């Protein structure tokens, strides 16, 4: 009897364990790779069997952000029994060895946990000499200054007779560096290897000691798949055209060596290194008032010309509008050379001088801080007011003068009788002149805007806006009004992009006219 009780207990325990195992097997987690290199992606897939499955919301796995998710569903029918299997895949790129914790999954109202997993991140191993494929990285120098270029060469070596159907080399991506690819690749022979060289220029932006990490190359080799139309050895299917339909690419990673680079700072927090010349040119030295003079600043030379900052000029009593600079650069005999160009429009009502434009950098030839500058440029303005004109004498009005001016304004008469003290003849003539000028002005405005005279004449600028036949004409017309408000500045910005950046903004002249008419009425 005791033996039977013991057997029954063992059967119950076995059933409980088996049932629990079978039920737990309905929810599982898997990874497609257990070992990866830093930056490679891993797919974590959680699969559950049930009619109503609620997968967890996962945004990070072991500190690495989830890059994307995908869902899949499968229905299986065995002996009339229908089983629903659902899965969700989370893609992430671990930067270090990662332990994946258990995740909770709700299946038909019950919550189950997945088993913990781990993904090991291994350090890349550089290819070795004598291997079928070798990837080597070499710097032209190991110590530079901020802004000084250093050449990085990647040599992909492939043994003669070894075939690679596809080669993909990832260019270096570095923090605190500008990376410029040198167009074109060079091919050569080195012993048993066919060598393809890819080159880049690195411009360090900050001082320090850097390790240039391994660069990766993906080597693709075509692998034939068994076709349902025939065996692999069937001569009918053994041709390049058919192989493209019955084969796939098998990829293998190849890593280069690492490289060390020391970067020294430039004095006084300078950012540009090289050797340059500067000049400033204007399209005219004589101009009518309220018409623009176009200044062009040009800096040419060798070095990190891309890091030259935009210039802003301060010219008293003038409107200055600076375009965004343009940089063109190319490689000449291994040297990075370029041209920095910036256009600046200047509008004023009197004569002015464009001050010298200064540019300070670290000179590669003298190995010292250097400042280069342009010469000042004098601009003659025609038809404008005189700069710093003498102020008119101040006239004090007597009570009688104020009354006469008021009566003149009411009657529209052009003469005003000035009453002054007989003891001061000079003041008498000043009062007389002021009265005549003021009376004339009041008469003019009374005639222009008396009741029944109709609408005010439009401002000359309004007529000119309507007559402007091109964006350039409208741009030059509006430039003197750049400080009128945000609306005019926005219109000038859109016109500038149309003229210099190939944009096609539509400019509504009616809106501009309305703006100026509102200013008149205000």
ChimeraX attribute file (.defattr): number of C-alpha atoms within 10 A of each C-alpha:
attribute: neighborCount
match mode: 1-to-1
recipient: residues
	/A:1	6
	/A:2	7
	/A:3	7
	/A:4	9
	/A:5	10
	/A:6	11
	/A:7	12
	/A:8	12
	/A:9	11
	/A:10	12
	/A:11	12
	/A:12	12
	/A:13	12
	/A:14	12
	/A:15	12
	/A:16	12
	/A:17	12
	/A:18	12
	/A:19	12
	/A:20	11
	/A:21	11
	/A:22	11
	/A:23	12
	/A:24	15
	/A:25	13
	/A:26	15
	/A:27	24
	/A:28	20
	/A:29	20
	/A:30	17
	/A:31	18
	/A:32	11
	/A:33	14
	/A:34	14
	/A:35	15
	/A:36	20
	/A:37	18
	/A:38	16
	/A:39	12
	/A:40	13
	/A:41	17
	/A:42	20
	/A:43	18
	/A:44	21
	/A:45	18
	/A:46	21
	/A:47	24
	/A:48	26
	/A:49	21
	/A:50	17
	/A:51	11
	/A:52	14
	/A:53	20
	/A:54	16
	/A:55	17
	/A:56	12
	/A:57	10
	/A:58	11
	/A:59	14
	/A:60	13
	/A:61	18
	/A:62	18
	/A:63	14
	/A:64	15
	/A:65	15
	/A:66	20
	/A:67	12
	/A:68	11
	/A:69	15
	/A:70	10
	/A:71	12
	/A:72	10
	/A:73	12
	/A:74	10
	/A:75	10
	/A:76	10
	/A:77	9
	/A:78	7
	/A:79	5
	/A:80	7
	/A:81	7
	/A:82	10
	/A:83	14
	/A:84	15
	/A:85	18
	/A:86	21
	/A:87	19
	/A:88	18
	/A:89	19
	/A:90	22
	/A:91	20
	/A:92	23
	/A:93	21
	/A:94	23
	/A:95	18
	/A:96	18
	/A:97	17
	/A:98	17
	/A:99	14
	/A:100	17
	/A:101	14
	/A:102	14
	/A:103	18
	/A:104	17
	/A:105	22
	/A:106	17
	/A:107	18
	/A:108	12
	/A:109	11
	/A:110	11
	/A:111	13
	/A:112	18
	/A:113	15
	/A:114	21
	/A:115	15
	/A:116	13
	/A:117	15
	/A:118	16
	/A:119	19
	/A:120	17
	/A:121	19
	/A:122	13
	/A:123	11
	/A:124	19
	/A:125	12
	/A:126	17
	/A:127	17
	/A:128	14
	/A:129	11
	/A:130	12
	/A:131	10
	/A:132	16
	/A:133	22
	/A:134	21
	/A:135	25
	/A:136	20
	/A:137	21
	/A:138	17
	/A:139	19
	/A:140	11
	/A:141	13
	/A:142	13
	/A:143	14
	/A:144	17
	/A:145	23
	/A:146	25
	/A:147	29
	/A:148	24
	/A:149	25
	/A:150	20
	/A:151	19
	/A:152	22
	/A:153	17
	/A:154	22
	/A:155	21
	/A:156	22
	/A:157	24
	/A:158	22
	/A:159	18
	/A:160	13
	/A:161	10
	/A:162	10
	/A:163	14
	/A:164	12
	/A:165	11
	/A:166	13
	/A:167	14
	/A:168	12
	/A:169	17
	/A:170	10
	/A:171	16
	/A:172	18
	/A:173	12
	/A:174	14
	/A:175	12
	/A:176	14
	/A:177	16
	/A:178	17
	/A:179	20
	/A:180	16
	/A:181	14
	/A:182	17
	/A:183	10
	/A:184	8
	/A:185	11
	/A:186	10
	/A:187	13
	/A:188	11
	/A:189	13
	/A:190	11
	/A:191	9
	/A:192	13
	/A:193	19
	/A:194	18
	/A:195	22
	/A:196	16
	/A:197	17
	/A:198	20
	/A:199	21
	/A:200	19
	/A:201	23
	/A:202	22
	/A:203	23
	/A:204	28
	/A:205	19
	/A:206	18
	/A:207	16
	/A:208	14
	/A:209	12
	/A:210	16
	/A:211	11
	/A:212	18
	/A:213	17
	/A:214	20
	/A:215	21
	/A:216	19
	/A:217	21
	/A:218	16
	/A:219	19
	/A:220	18
	/A:221	17
	/A:222	17
	/A:223	14
	/A:224	15
	/A:225	13
	/A:226	12
	/A:227	13
	/A:228	8
	/A:229	9
	/A:230	11
	/A:231	13
	/A:232	15
	/A:233	9
	/A:234	9
	/A:235	9
	/A:236	10
	/A:237	17
	/A:238	12
	/A:239	9
	/A:240	8
	/A:241	9
	/A:242	11
	/A:243	16
	/A:244	13
	/A:245	12
	/A:246	17
	/A:247	15
	/A:248	14
	/A:249	14
	/A:250	14
	/A:251	17
	/A:252	11
	/A:253	14
	/A:254	20
	/A:255	22
	/A:256	23
	/A:257	18
	/A:258	15
	/A:259	15
	/A:260	14
	/A:261	16
	/A:262	16
	/A:263	19
	/A:264	16
	/A:265	17
	/A:266	20
	/A:267	12
	/A:268	9
	/A:269	10
	/A:270	14
	/A:271	22
	/A:272	25
	/A:273	27
	/A:274	21
	/A:275	20
	/A:276	23
	/A:277	14
	/A:278	17
	/A:279	15
	/A:280	20
	/A:281	15
	/A:282	16
	/A:283	11
	/A:284	12
	/A:285	13
	/A:286	13
	/A:287	21
	/A:288	17
	/A:289	18
	/A:290	23
	/A:291	19
	/A:292	23
	/A:293	21
	/A:294	18
	/A:295	19
	/A:296	17
	/A:297	18
	/A:298	19
	/A:299	19
	/A:300	19
	/A:301	18
	/A:302	20
	/A:303	24
	/A:304	24
	/A:305	24
	/A:306	17
	/A:307	16
	/A:308	17
	/A:309	13
	/A:310	13
	/A:311	16
	/A:312	12
	/A:313	15
	/A:314	10
	/A:315	15
	/A:316	10
	/A:317	12
	/A:318	16
	/A:319	20
	/A:320	22
	/A:321	20
	/A:322	17
	/A:323	18
	/A:324	15
	/A:325	17
	/A:326	13
	/A:327	16
	/A:328	12
	/A:329	17
	/A:330	14
	/A:331	13
	/A:332	10
	/A:333	7
	/A:334	10
	/A:335	14
	/A:336	20
	/A:337	20
	/A:338	21
	/A:339	19
	/A:340	21
	/A:341	18
	/A:342	18
	/A:343	20
	/A:344	20
	/A:345	19
	/A:346	20
	/A:347	26
	/A:348	25
	/A:349	22
	/A:350	21
	/A:351	19
	/A:352	18
	/A:353	12
	/A:354	18
	/A:355	15
	/A:356	15
	/A:357	17
	/A:358	12
	/A:359	18
	/A:360	16
	/A:361	22
	/A:362	26
	/A:363	17
	/A:364	18
	/A:365	8
	/A:366	10
	/A:367	11
	/A:368	13
	/A:369	15
	/A:370	14
	/A:371	12
	/A:372	15
	/A:373	15
	/A:374	18
	/A:375	13
	/A:376	12
	/A:377	16
	/A:378	13
	/A:379	18
	/A:380	19
	/A:381	21
	/A:382	15
	/A:383	12
	/A:384	15
	/A:385	13
	/A:386	11
	/A:387	11
	/A:388	7
	/A:389	7
	/A:390	7
	/A:391	6
	/A:392	6
	/A:393	7
	/A:394	7
	/A:395	10
	/A:396	10
	/A:397	14
	/A:398	13
	/A:399	10
	/A:400	12
	/A:401	19
	/A:402	14
	/A:403	14
	/A:404	17
	/A:405	20
	/A:406	13
	/A:407	14
	/A:408	21
	/A:409	20
	/A:410	11
	/A:411	11
	/A:412	18
	/A:413	16
	/A:414	17
	/A:415	17
	/A:416	24
	/A:417	16
	/A:418	22
	/A:419	16
	/A:420	20
	/A:421	9
	/A:422	9
	/A:423	8
	/A:424	9
	/A:425	11
	/A:426	10
	/A:427	15
	/A:428	15
	/A:429	13
	/A:430	16
	/A:431	22
	/A:432	18
	/A:433	14
	/A:434	15
	/A:435	23
	/A:436	17
	/A:437	15
	/A:438	18
	/A:439	23
	/A:440	19
	/A:441	14
	/A:442	21
	/A:443	19
	/A:444	15
	/A:445	12
	/A:446	16
	/A:447	11
	/A:448	13
	/A:449	13
	/A:450	11
	/A:451	8
	/A:452	6
	/A:453	9
	/A:454	9
	/A:455	7
	/A:456	10
	/A:457	8
	/A:458	12
	/A:459	12
	/A:460	8
	/A:461	14
	/A:462	17
	/A:463	11
	/A:464	15
	/A:465	18
	/A:466	13
	/A:467	12
	/A:468	15
	/A:469	10
	/A:470	9
	/A:471	17
	/A:472	13
	/A:473	13
	/A:474	20
	/A:475	20
	/A:476	19
	/A:477	17
	/A:478	20
	/A:479	22
	/A:480	22
	/A:481	15
	/A:482	18
	/A:483	12
	/A:484	12
	/A:485	9
	/A:486	10
	/A:487	14
	/A:488	18
	/A:489	17
	/A:490	12
	/A:491	20
	/A:492	22
	/A:493	15
	/A:494	19
	/A:495	23
	/A:496	19
	/A:497	15
	/A:498	17
	/A:499	14
	/A:500	11
	/A:501	11
	/A:502	9
	/A:503	12
	/A:504	11
	/A:505	12
	/A:506	11
	/A:507	15
	/A:508	9
	/A:509	15
	/A:510	11
	/A:511	11
	/A:512	18
	/A:513	19
	/A:514	12
	/A:515	14
	/A:516	17
	/A:517	15
	/A:518	10
	/A:519	10
	/A:520	11
	/A:521	7
	/A:522	6
